[in-house]
Amino acid sequence: MKRFAIVDLETTGNASAKGDRIIEIGIVVIEEGGKVVEEFSSLVYPEKEIPPFIRSLTGIDDEDVLDAPLFSEIAEDVYPLFQHAYIVAHNIEFDLGFLNDELKRCGYQPLHNPIIDTVEFARILLPTSPTFKLGQLAERLEMGHDRPHRALSDAQVTADLFVYLMNKLQGLPERTLQYLLKIESRLKSDFREFFDRYLDEKRYGNIKDTDTVIKHGIAVRKQIPERKKTSVQLPVFDSWKDQVYKGENGLQSLLTNYEYREGQSKMTDHVQRAFREGRHAIVEAGAGTGKSVAYLLSAAYTAMKDSKRVIISTHTTSLQKQLLEEEIPKIERMFPRPIKAVIYKGKSHYISLTHFHYELENSYQDNYDIALTKAMILVWLTRTRTGDVDEIQLPSNGRQFWHKVSSEQSSKTLQLGYTDDSFFHWAQEKALQADLVITNHALFCMDIMKEETVLPEYDHVIIDEAHHLEAVASRYFGVRMDYRELQRHLTQFGEVFHKSLYKGFFLPNDMFTNLSKGQQTIDEAKEELSQLSRYIYQNVKKQSQLGKGKSDIGRTQWLLKRDKMPSFMNTAKEMSHRFLAKIKKLILQMEKIELELKAQLAVNEDHGIPILLARLDNQIDVCQKIRSQLIHYFDFTRDEEVKWMEIEGEGAANAIYLFSEPVNIASMLNHRLFNKKQSVILTSATLSTNNSFSYIRRSLGIEEGHNTLEAIIPSPYDYKKQVQLMVPNDFPNIKKEPEAFIEALSEAIYSVAQVTKGRMLVLFTSYEMLRKTYLLLKEFIDPEEFMIFAQGVSSGSRDRLKKNFQAFDQAILLGTSSFWEGVDIPGDDLSCLMMVRLPFQPPDQPVQSIRDERMKKEGKNSFMEKSLPHAIIRFKQGFGRLIRSSTDKGVVFICDQRLIEARYGKYFLSSLPKVPVSYESTKRLINEIENWL
């Protein structure tokens, strides 16, 4: 019977090569089936101090290990536990590396047992898990984990996880196991014996899998046939709505702690009236209104009663999931039949089974990341109903592989008469039969701007998070290119010139010559691109010394003005032409391969020729797009666009970014959206400024003649009791004394944090100021007192930083740009929100500066009509980070005296709920916080 030695170590740091040592070891030995046959646990004296972070993480301090044995004293007990066993660990390279270093130090031979890494195992068998950290996996799978980051407890949970995953593996379909076996040699873990055994059980045990079917050679979950939607008889809206909100059989019968909210009912009325009368509507619904349920009730009522499809567009994927998985199930029983709702995305989100099958059959060049990606997708396909890549947590290079197997590649194969009746096709069918189609702003903008429709036909649309629509539409109609992305494309183009793809083909000699020439052209194009990027980088860096602006993530920006075009751009344009000539040459070489493959297809349908043709067709399209965008970018005759460049000051010498956006997106939206659709509902918690929607109307092109319904629905929260807004009156003038301002800010952050015990989010408008503040705070704050996390400085995404912040009792989180909205930290995790400055866009930001110039020429006040309203909406978004429920309580601390002293400060304050405002010295404000909290 197989034995498995599950090991976990706690150490002084991450690198044994740098002198880090083991401070605790835990080992659990089990047999197949999960029976525990032996356990071992011991603290270990590491012969060095334990760092503060490790003490905080594990709870093990220097005193705990003072009398513990050296590793050499327990090695004779530890070593035999691994004999004739698989070694299992969660991130095995870490544990086995430390273990072997200690064993070698004691004179033992390093362990070379077969291994299984439960991180890798979990990624393959649980591909949709949002995280693969041991503690979070244990919590998600409801495995007891009483003492996380203690060695024996972690080893015990790892053993439970291992047994769980082995059972999952045993249940996989035969075809999935066949392909996993084909990939196994490129994985870290030694799975072959188990893949072979479970495959034999399927083959010879006559075990039938009833949950999957074989599609294009791959085991996939059976799809539920889509039924046609039916219209239904519904009561008169007003009486039905009253029953939903106030009746005994309404929402109160379904939801615990349900409370009737007048604002929610009013919003449902407004949306329904707009639909009924064929009008547009703008509805601002304050936090806690329950706007999602409010508009979903009207949307579903209209869809069912009139057999009309309603589109719902959101900015974030998290809101899309929330609508489908949480909000719609809440209201479904208010209707006579289930609500047919789907999330609908672009082709690139869905997997093509024909292209994935081709990649599975051609695995000889796979690296580790590709092998892992294939393994994850194989298991995921036995469980997914959508085939949407957002469900699966791919490894770092997995997204590049996804481009090869997404439904974007399918168009050509379908044109050639080859079926690919997979997930995008199923998504289209579901959307056509849906009452509610939930999509994102990017796809929505693509649909309204393209001649060919992308979304199913509709007359009614609800745009949630509508304050983002202008920015998304502007990005969609502009150009966004960067060096790294272009190099990635060139590398992908090179794949179609690999001779290994054409094994078994009877190709003429000049075809193989063309393949070699194609690869040579790729190399030449990469060199031309590098030279162009390096030239632009060097010149922008020189110009930036003249004091040009910075983006909110710290990149240097250079605005390109038609009447003040820098001389170096003429040379850059010529260099771009050389790069474009190579792209044109690539297109011609790809077209030659296409012609030859079509000739082959006439006599030979094997070797995946349709797949290769589809790849070529897609790559040619990408080449054409690169050409047209770059030609467009270097055409400086257009007045209706803003163009600029960005470089990373500390980045590689060719890390450049090229951008263009329309100056005025409003007229496009007016023509293509508001004049074409019966009802467009715009909603968000932040659409008004100074109790008016005039700014959002101007920005999005909603004319007064559209007869638009308007409503501002206040939040039900009692802000007077839940929030104190404080503004210090003694900060240095930031323009005259920038360094003194940062010092005062750092002192205020520390002093407030001492009162609030951390639990503090600090919002910046400048990445540079965030970085300087972080470095200063690190100088005088002991990490044992407060952990400090900073966007762009601390590693990790926004969500990761937020989770790290919440994981520590006393922590401070510094954020800019994306942290001003969409970050939800409810309850006691957040007690203080600090805004360093009012969130005006810097005047030297490219789009802002050009719009300012235009408005001044037209005799308009750009500050009052654009800059101020934009800042107020941003300010309201930042303010909204603090109070996320009726029980939250906290302080908003704003280090910008303009809020009180500037003439326009009153507009910011009037856009907030009524809250107590204090304008005092920093010391007095801190005393007030202490007394209030």
N, C-alpha and C positions, 0 to 999 in steps of 0.2 A: 504494500500500500504506500502511495506517495506521501512524503512528509514535506511540510512547508514551514520554514523558519521565518516568522514575520518579525522584523526588527524596526525599532524607532530610536533615534538619538536626539538628545538636546545638546547643543554645542555653544561655544562662546561666540561664534560667528559663522559666516557662510563659506569660508575658504581655509581648508586644512593646509593648503600650500603656503598661506600667509601666517601660519602659526596658530590658527584656531584649534581648540581641543574639545573633546567630549566632556560634558558635565553630568550626563545621565544616559543610561542605556536600559531599554526594555525589549525583551524577546518573548514571543509567544510561539510555541511549536504546536502545529495542528496536523491532523491527518485528513485525507480527503473526506468530505462530508462535514468538516468543521470541528471534529472532536479535538479538544485541547489536551495535549499529552504532557506539556511541560511549560513552565513560565519562569522567567528570570528578570530581576530588576535590581538596579543599583545606581546610586549617585557615584560620581567619579571626580576625584580631585584633579582639576585641569592644569595645575601648576602656573596659573595666571589669573588675573582678575576677571570677573564676569562683567561685561559692559552693562550700562544702565538699561538699554533697550531690551537686552536678553533677560535681565532681572525682572523688568516689567512684564515681558511676554510670558515667561515660564513660572515666575514666582520663586525661582531658585536664586538665592544670593550667596555671597562669599562665605558667610557663616555656615550655611547649610552643607557646603562641600568641604569645610575645613578638616573634618575628621573622616571624610569619605576615602575609600581606597584609591590608589593609583590604578590606571587601567592595567598595568602590568600585574597587579595583584589579583585581578579577576579574569585575566585572559585565559587561564587554564579551565575556568568554569564556562566561559563564553564559547571558546573555539569548538568544543564537541557538539554543541547544540546545532551547528550548521552542517555537520557531517551527513552525507547522503540525503540532503534536503534541497529543495528549491529555496532560494533566498527571496523573500518578498518584502517590499518596502514602498512607501508612498513617496515617490521621487527617489528611486533606488540609486542613482548616480551619486547623490549627496550622501546617503547613509553608508553605502558600500565604500565610497571613497574615504570617508573618515575612519570607518572600521578597518579597512586594509592598511591605512597609514599607521594606526595604533598597533595593529598586529605585527606589521613589519618592524615597528619600533621595539617590540617585545621579542623579536626573533622568530616569529611564526611566518609560515608561508601565506601569501595573500590568498583570499578565497576566490576560486574560479568556478563556483557552482552555477547551475542554470538559474536564471533570475526571472522574476516577474515584477514589473513596476505597476503598482495599482493606479498611479496617475494616468499612465498610458492605457491601462486596462479600462479605467472609468471613461476616458475620452472615447474609446471605441464603443463600449457597451452602453454608455449614457451620453450620447453625443449632443443631446439638447440641454444638458445641465448648464445652468448659467455660470457655474464655477466648479473647479475641480480641487479646491482646498479641502483637506480632510474634515475639518470641523463642520464646514457648510454641507458637504456631502452627507455626513453623519446626521446632521439636523434634517436635511431634506428626505433622507431615507428612514428617519425615525429610529436611528440607532443610538443607544445610550452613550453619552460621551461626557462623563462627569468632570474629568480633569484634562481639558485640552492643553496641549503643549507640555504635558508630562509624559515621559517616554513609555511607561507600561500602559497607561490609558490609551495613548495614541496607537501603540502596537496592537492592543486588544480591538480597537475600532477598525484598524487596518485589516485585521483578521476577519472581522465581521463583513467588512466591505468586500474582501477577496472572495469569501464564500458566496456572498450575494451575486457577485459578478460571474463566478463560475456557473452558478445556476442559470443566469441569464444567457451565458454562452451556450449552454447545453440546449436551450430552447430555440436557437436560431435555425432558420430553414437550411435545408441541404445546399441549395445553390449559393447562399450567402457564405456558408462555411467553405465551399469550394474556392470561392474567390479570396476569402481571408487566408486560406492556405497558400494561395499563389503569391500573396503579398508578404507573408509571415517573415521571410528571411531578411527583410529590410526594416523590421521593427526591432525595438530594444529587447523586448521580453521574449523568452523562449516558450512560445505558445504551441509549437508544432505538434507535440505529443497529444495535446488536448484537442486541437483542431482535427487531427487525424481520428482520434477515438470517437468524438461526437459525430463526425461525418460518417464513420462506419455504423454507428448506432442508427443514424437516419437511413442509410442505404439498406442495411440488412435487418433492421428491427421493424421495417415496414411502418415507420412513424410518419403519418401524414400531417402536413401543416395546412390548417384550414383558414388561417388568417391572411395568407399571402397568395399572390398569383405570379406567374412568370410573364414579365413584359420586357420585350427586347433583350431576352436572355438574363434578366435580373429579377430576383425575388422582391416584389413590392407589396405593400399593404393593399388589400382589396379596397377599391373605391365604392362608396355607396352611390348607386345610380341617382342622378339629380332629377327630382320630380318637378314638374311644371308648377309655377305658383298659381294660385287661384284667388280671384277676388272674393271678398266676403262682405256680408251685411254688417254694418257697424251702427251703433246708436248715433243720434245727433251729437256733434262734437262736445258742446258745452255740458250736456248732462253726463256724457261719458267721462269727460275730464274731471268733473266734480266727484264722480264715483271713484275714479282712480286716486285722487288726492285726499278725499275726505271720507269715502264710504268704508263700511266695515270689511267689504271684500276687495278693497283697493290695496294700495301699497302697504298700508299698516298691517295687513294680514300676512304679508310676505317678509317684511323687513323688521328686524329687532331694533328697538329704540327709534322707530320711525317718528319723525316730527313733521307736521305740516309746515311748509315754508311758502309764504305768500309770493315771494319773489320768483320761486320756481314755477308756481302755477301761472304767474303773469308771463313768464318767458315762454311757456308752452302756448299760451294764447297768442303772443306776438308772432311766433313762428308759424302757427296754424293760419293766422290771418294773412300773413304774407303769401303763404302757399295758395290759400283760397282765392285771394284777389290778384294773384300773379304780380306781386310787388317784391322789391328787394327790402331787406331789413338789416339794421345795424343794432346789435344788442350787446351791451356791456353787462356782464354778470359777475358781481363781486365774489371773492373767495367764499366758499361754503354755500353758494346758491344752489348747487346741484344742477348746473347748466347742461351737463351731458344727458341726464335723465330727462330734463325739460325738453330739449330739442329732439331727443330720440322718440319720445311719445308722439310728438306731432309728425315727425318723419315717417314713423311706422304706420300711424293712422292714415296719412295721405297715401302712402304706398299701397296699403291693403285696400282702402276704399276705392281709389281711382285706378288700381292696377298700374301705378306709375313707379318708376325706379327713382330713388333719391340718392344722390351722391353725398358722402360726408368726407371732407378733406381735412386732414390734420397735419401738423408740422412734425410731430414726434411719433416714432414707432411705439413708444410706451403708451401713448394715448390711444392709438389704434387697437392695441391688444386689450387695453382696459375697456374700451367700448364693446369689443366683441366678447370678451371672456367674463367681464364683471357687470357692466351696465345693462347690456341687452338682456341677459338672463334675468335681471331684476324685474324688468317690465314685461317680459314675454307673456306672463299669465294674465295680463290685462287685455289680451287679444284672443279672438276665437281660434286662431291657429298659430303655430310657431312663426316667429319672425325669421325670414330667410335673409341672413346677413353674411357678407364675405369681406375679407380684406383683399384688395386687388392691387397688384404691383406690376412693375414693368417686366419685360421678358428676362432681363438679366437676373431676376430673383429666383427663377424657376429652373429646375434641372431638366436637361434633355436626356432621356434614357438611352437614345441611340448613341449620343456622343459619349456618355459615361461608359456604356458597354464597350465602345471602341477603345477608350483609354484603359479599361480593365484588361482587354486582350493585348494591349501593348504596354506592358509594365516594365520592360527591361531597362529603361533609363531612369526609373524612379529614384529620387533621394528619400531621406527619412520623412520629411514633411509631406511629400506627395503620397507616400505609402500610408502614412497615418490618416491623411485626408480621405483617401480611398476607403480605408477600413471604416472610418466614421460614417461616411456616406452610405456604405453598404448596409450597415446596421440601421441607420436612420431611415432608409427607404422601406424597411420592414414595418415602420411605425408611423411615418408621416402621412397625413392626408393632403397636405398642401404642396410639398416639394419646394418650399420657400427657404432660401438659404439663411434667412434671419432666424430660423428655428435652431440652427446648428452652430456650435462654437468651434469654428475651424482653426487650425494652427496658423502660425504667422504667414507661411507661404501658401496656405490653403486657398486664399482668395484668388491668387494667380491661377491656380489649377481650376478653380470654379469658372473662370472666364471661358475655359475650353469646353466646359460641359453644360453651360447654361443654355436656356432656350433661345438666346440671341443667335446661337449657331444654327438653329433649326431651319431658318427660312429657305436656305438653298436646298437642303435635303427634301423639303416638302415640294419645292418647285420641280425637283427631279422625279417626283412621284413616289418617294419613300415616306412611309408613315412614321410619325413621331407623336402618336396620340398619348402624350404624357402630360405633365403637370400644368404647363401653361395653357394647353388646350382645355384641360379640365377646369382651370381657373376661369377661363372665358365662358365656358358653359354655365358654371355656377353664378358668375356675375350677371349673365343674361337672364337667369331665373330668380335673381335676388330682389328683395324689397329694398335693402340698404346695401350700397357698395361703399366700403370704407377705403379711402386711398390717401396718398400723401400729397403735399403741396407741389412737389417736384413733378410727379406724374400728372397732376391736375393741370399745371402750367404747360406741360408738354402737349396735353390734349387740346387746350384752348388755342394754342399757337400753331399746331401742325394742321396741314390741310386734311391729312388722313386722321380720323379719330383714333384715339388710343383707348379711351374708356367707352363702356357701353352707352348708348344714347340716353340722354336725360334732359329734363327741363328744370328740375329743382336741385339746388346744391346748398349744403350747409358747410361753411368754411370756419372751422374751429381754429383757435390760435391764429386768428386772422391778422394780427399785428405783424406776422411774419410774411404775409403774402407779397408785399412790395419787394422785399429783399430777395425772396426765392425767385420771383418772376424776373427781377433784374439780372440775377445770376444766370438764369436759364437762357436769357437772350443775349448774354455777353460771351466772352471768351475766357476760359481758365485753363492755362497750360503751365506745366512746370518741367524742369529738366529731368527729374527722376521719373515722372510718369512717361515722358517721351522715350527715355532710355528703356523703360520697361516694355513699351510697345515695340521698340526696335528688337529687343531680345525675343519677344513673341513672334515677330515677323520672321526671325531667323529660324524658327522651328519648322516652317514649311519648306525650308531648303535643306533639311537634314536628309541625307541619302538613305538613312535607315528606315525612313517612313515608306520608302518605295521598294522595299525588299519583295522579290517575287514578281515585280512588274517587268514586262518586256519593253523597256524604254529605249529609244534610240540614243546613240552616244551623245548627240548634241544636247539632249535633255539633261544628262548628268553634268555636262559642261555648264549648262545654264544654272544648275543647282549650285555648282562651285562659284559661279559668277554672282549669284544671288547672295551667297554668304559674304562674298567680298564687298558687295554693295552695302550690305548691313554694316560691316566694319567701317566702311568709308562714311556712311551716314552718321554713325556714332561719333566718329572723329570730327566731322563737320559740326555736329550738335555741340560737342564739348568745346570746340573753339568758339562758337557763337556764344554759348553760355558763359564761358570764361571771360570773353571780351565785354559782354554786358555787365557781368558781375564787377569786374575791375573798375569800369567807368561809373557805375552807380555808386560803388564804394567811395570813389574819389569825390563825386558830387555830394554824397551824403555828409561829407565833412563840412559842407556849407550850412548844415543845420536842417536837413530835410526831415520829414515826419517819420514816425514809427507806427506800425500797426499795433492792434491791441494784444498781439502775441509776440511783439518785440522785433518784428522784421522791419528793416529800413525800406521806406517807400519812395518812389520817384515818379511824380506825375508827368505825363507827356502832354504838352500843350502844342496845338498845331502852330500857333504863332510864335512859340518860343521853343521849338524843337531843338534839343541839344545836338551838336554837330556829330557826336559819335553815333547817333541813330542812323545816319546815312550809310556808314560802314556796316552797322549791324544789319541793316536791310539787305545790303549786298551779300553779306555772309548768310543770311536766311535764304536767299535765292539759291546759294550753292547747296545748302541742306535740302531745300525743296526739289532741286534737280535730282538729288539722290533718291528722294521719295518717289519722284516720277519714274525714275529708272526701275525702282523696286516694283512699282505697279506693272510696268511692262513685262518684267521678268515673271511676276506671278501670273499674269495673263497668259504667258507662253505655257506655263505649267498647266493652267486650266485647260487650254486647248488640247494638250497631250492627254490629260486625264479623261476628257470627254471622249476622245478617240478610243482610249482604253475601255471606257464604260460601254461603248457600243459592242465590244467583243468579250468583255470580262466584267462581271458584276461582283467579284470577290475583292478582298483586300481593303474593304472599307472606302472604296473610291468616292461614294457620295459624301462621306464624312470629310474626306480631304478636300473635296470641292467646296463644301460648306465652309471649311476653315479658310480656304483661300479667298472665297467670296467675302467673308467677314473681314479678313485682314486687308483686302483691297478697299473695302468701305472705310475702314479705320484710316488707312493711308490717305484716302481722298478727303476725309474729314480733317486730318492734320493739315493737309495742304490748304484747304479752303480757310481754316481758322487762322493759320499763320499768315496767309496772303491778306486776309481781312485785318489782322492785327497790325501789319506793317503798312496798311493803306491809311495815310494820315490826312485824307481829303474829307473825312466824315466829321461833321460838326455835332451829330446827335449822340455821340458816344464819349465816355470817359475812359481813357486808357492809362494804365500805370504799370510799374514794375516793382517787384519786391525782392530783396535778398536777405539771407540769414547772416547777420553780422558775424556770428561765430561758426557759420556753416562751411561746407566745402566751397572751393573757389569757383564752382560753376552751379551752385544751388540758386537758381533764379526762378521767379514766378511771373507770368505775364497775365494781366487781367484787362478786360474791358467790360463796361456795362452801359446800357442806355441811360442817358441823362434823365429822360422822362418816360417812365413805364406806364403812367396813368392813361395816356391816350390809347395805348395798345390794349390795356385791360378794359377800358370803356368800350372800345370797338368790338373786341373779341369775346368779352364775357358779359358785361352788364347790358349791352344792347342786343345780345343774342339769347339769353336765358330768361325764362319767365320769372323765377325767384332765386335770388342769391342772398343767403343769410350769412352775414359776417358776425362772428361772436368771439369774445375773449374776455378775460378779466380786466384788460387794459386797452381800451380803444378811444376813450374820451380824454380831452385835455380841457381843464377849466369848464367842465360840464358841457362840453360841445364836441360834436363829431366832425367839425369842419376840417380838421387836419387829415383824418383818415379818408374823408371824402376826396380831398384834393390829391392825396397820395395815390389813391387807387382808381381815380377817374370816375367817381360816382357823381354825376351831375345833379343839380337841384331838380331838374325836370324829370328825374327818375321816380319822383314821388315815393321816396324811401321811408319806410317806417323806422322810427328810432326809439330806443328805450335804454335808460341807465338803471339797472337793478342793483341796489346796494347790498353789500354783504350782510348776512344775519349776525355776524360776530359782534360782540360788545367791545369794540376797540378801545373805548374810554377806560374800561377796566382791565383790558388785556395788554395794552401797549403804553409805554412812555417813550416819547420822542425827545431826544436830547441833542443840543448843539453847543459845543464849547465855544466861548467867546475870546479865548486867550491863545489860540494857535498862531504861530508865525505866518506872515504873508508868504504864500508859496511861490509867488513870482519873484519877490525880492530875496527871500531866504529859503531856497528849496531844500538845502541840507538840514537846516534847523527845523523845517516842517516835518521832514521824515523822522528826525530825532523825537520831536514832540508826539508824532503819530505812534512811534514804537513804544514810547513811555506810556501813552494812553492805552494802547492795546494791552500791554502788560498789566497796568493798574486795573483796568476794567476786568481783565481775565481773572485776576486774583479775587475779585468780588463775585464774579459769575461762575467761578471754578471752571474756567475754560468755556466750553460749549459756545464757541464764538465764531461767527463767519464774518470775515472782513472783505468787502467788495472794493476793488480798485478799478479805475478807468484806464490805467497805464500799466503795462507789463513791467516797464523799467522801474517804476516806483514800487511795484510789488516785490521785485527782485531785491532792490536795495533795502526795503523794509525787512524782508525775510533774513537777509544777511546780518542786519543790525540786531534783530531779535535773537538770532542764534548766538550772538556774542555774549548776551547777558542773561538768557533764559536757560535754566538747567532742564534738560530733557526729562529728568525725573519729576519735575514740577508740571511742565506743559509740553506735550508733543505738538510740533508745528508742521503743518502740511501746506505746501504752496503750489498752485497751478503753474506748470511749466518749469518748476524747479525740482519738486519731489516727483519721483517717477510714478507713472500710472495715468489712466484716463480720468475724466471727471468723476465717473461713477466709482472708480477704485479709490480716488482721493476721498470722496464722500464716505465710503465704507470704512476706510482707515480712520477718518476723523471720528466716526461714530463708535469705533471699536475701543477707543481710549476714554477713560473717565474724564480726564482733563486735557482738552486739545483745542488748538486754534487752527482754523482753516482760512488761508488767504486765496482769493480767487479773483479772476477778471473775466472779461468777455462772457463766455457761456454760463458762468456762475450767477449772473444777474437774473436768470430765469430758469425754470424747469428743474431746479434742485429742490427736492422735498425732504426736509429734515424735521419731522414732527416731534411733538412732545418735549421731554426734558433734554433731548440731545442738543437743542439750540435755545439759548436764553438771551443771546445778544447778537444783533445784526449791526455791523458797523459799515457805513459808507464813507470812503475816504474823500471823495469829491462828487459833486453833482455830475450825472453821467452825460455831459455834453460830448458830442463827437469832436475830436481835435479839429481846429479850423484847417489844418493842412492835410486832413484825410482826403484822398483824391476825389471821390464822388461828391463829398460834402463841399469841397472848395469850388468845384466846377458849378454845382447847383447854386451856390452862393453868388458866383459871378453872374450866372444867367438871370437870377431873380433881381439882382441889383440893376442890370441893364433894362429889365422890364419894369423898373420902378417899384419893385416889391421889397418888403422888409424880410430878408431871408432869415434873420434871427427869430423874429416873432412868428413867421409862417412855417418855418422848417426846423431850425435848430432847437428852439425852445420846446415845441410840441414833441419832437422826437425824444428829447432828453426827459420830458415829463413821463412819457410812456415807459421809458427805460427805468426811471426812478420808481414808478408804481410797480414794475416787475420786481425790482430789487426789494422794495418794501414788503412785497407779498411772500418773500422767503421765510419770514419770521412766524406768522400766525397761520397755521395749517389746520387747526381744529378749534372748537369752541372752548377747549380747556387749556390751550397754549397761553403762555404769558412770557413777555420779554421786553427788551429795551432796543430801540432803534437809535443808534449813536451816529450822528452825521458830522464829520469833521470839516464842514464847509460853511463858513459864516455867511456866504452869499444867500443861503436859504432864508436867513433872517434880515440881512442888511441890504441885499440887492432888490431893486424894484420888482424884478420878475420872480423873486422868491415866493411871493404870495400865490403865484400860479401853481407852483409845486405843492404847496400846503393845501390849497383848495381842491386839488385833485386826489387827496388822500381822504380816508374816513376821518371823522372828528376824533382827534387824540390829544392828550395833554402834551404841551410843548414847553420845554425848559431851555432857557438860554443863559448859561452861567459859566463860571470858571470850571475847568476840567476837574479840579479837586472837589468842588461842591457837587458837581454832577455825579461823581463816583460815590460820594456819601449818599446822594439820593437813590442811586441804584441799590446800594447796600440796604438802605431802609425799606425800599419798595419790594425787592426780591426776598 
